[in-house]
């Protein structure tokens, strides 16, 4: 099935308590004009960006961020907000899974 292209890949998921301590957050991103492709390209270069999704409504993109520390998290926020084409963002820390 891999050779035929039916299966594209595999993902390993571990229980939250098995993951190392890290800062996790969801960031909603508003993009200016037609710069979405360029913004996505820039965001994919950030190793702390765990996943990225397009969406509808006020926000254009939703990113899950995972950082080792608060200073690393702060740096990622500044880097995202500094990308040409990012107009606005709103970030929520993920405190616990229920």
Secondary structure by P-SEA (a helix, b strand, c coil): ccccccccbbbbbcccccccccccbbbbbbbcccaaaaaaaaaaacccccbbbbbcccccbbbbbbbccaaaaaaaaaaaaaccccccbbbbbbcccc
